[in-house]
Amino acid sequence: MKQFLFFLFLQILTSLYAQQNLSDWKQLALPDTVGSWILPAEGKPAMPVWGHANGIVVGLAPLPGPRGLIRIYTPYLEYEFPEVMNFIAFEPIPKGSNHRGFSELEVSSLDPEERGKRFWSSNDSTAGLPSGPVYPARGVVEKINGEETLTLYVFSEPFDNGAKVYVRLRFFESRPYEFEITTNTYSGSVNLDYFITTATMGNKARLRTLFFKDGEKSSLNLWSGYKDIHFTPHECFSQQEMIRSWKGDAYFIAAPNEKDYSKAEFAAGTSEHWKFTGKTATQYWIQENPQEKLTGLVNGRFTYWASENPIPGGVSFENFELKSPFKNGEQFVFGITMLPPQQFIQQIKTRPPGDVMVNEFNLNHNCKNE
């Protein structure tokens, strides 16, 4: 019912803006709900959104928000579209370099004077030539190993450092609150040491606690006394420290330290889009069969991005990511669950009846090239 009301509200919005041109996202056709999935409308300028009909949803520009970012929506947290819960940015690092590309910040070479790389969608991995944003790919619904899935590809225009990258996004019917990200380069790219897909708006939900095998780490302790307006330095954690599932998958987990967002007091002048009003949730990254040099990185902010307005409660995590030496086809999973972190951790550690246990393993790492 909630999802139906959500799309009914969007239909009303669309009719209200019917006389405006298609540069206004509200003029684009509403998505379709097909079985378990939300898909862009076919054959017409359409909102570029995909995902679970009752779970996590992703979108691209021209939906509200900066260019060069995948939007993440979580209506199941009572935070309705088009309010964004988080973003995924692309940050490739060429071989032998210490410098990241930044999909959100670099000026587009395809769209003059626009900041943020152009992203476009495809049903397959062959769409290396740029396409416009308002005729999105539908996505491919198919069964894989007996489970229904939704798959699409998101390409970026070339980065200033010569990286040409794309990701495959895959949703699984049985996992409504997460999606798989597979990283790749396309023809003409420079060689990469890393291709980081970073969850880049942890300040929205005010993430402050990381969870590890041997305890918790708080942003308030990692950067005690920090009150600058810039990003903190990165903090790096080995996969040896990460919580493992019963199968041995590495989990990098973050959550807010607040129980009730309604009690937050914002500084005068804080932009409305920072005032999160949804339910608390646990955010996480997974890598199955983690590489030896897999690490988890976070940085933080004391003030909201591009402002001097302090974040209620103090410094919180902003970028939240896994970093693993690049190879084409490297897979990660990102999710946002309603479960409190302790309950979520207990769930992933518990072996389902009938499944075969895989031994956990510990491996060392180094944390260079941040």
Secondary structure, 3 states (H helix, E strand, C coil): CHHHHHHHHHHHHHHHCCCCCCCCHHHCECCEEECCEEECCCCCCECCEEEECCCCEEECCCCCCCCCEEEEEEHHHCECCCCCCEEEEEEEEECCCCCCCCCCCCECCCCCCCECCCEEEECCCCCCCCCCCCCCCCCEEEEECCEEEEEEEEEECCCCCCCCEEEEEEEECCCCCEEEEEEEECCCCCCEEEEEEEECCHHHHCEEEEEECCEEEEHHHHCCCCCCCCCCCCEEEECCCEEECCCCCEEEEEEECCCCHHHCCCCCCCCHHHCCCCCCCEEEEEECCCCCCCEEEEEEECECCCCCCECCCCCEEEEEEEECECCCCEEEEEEEECCCHHHHHHHHHCCCCCCCCCCCCCCCCCCCCC
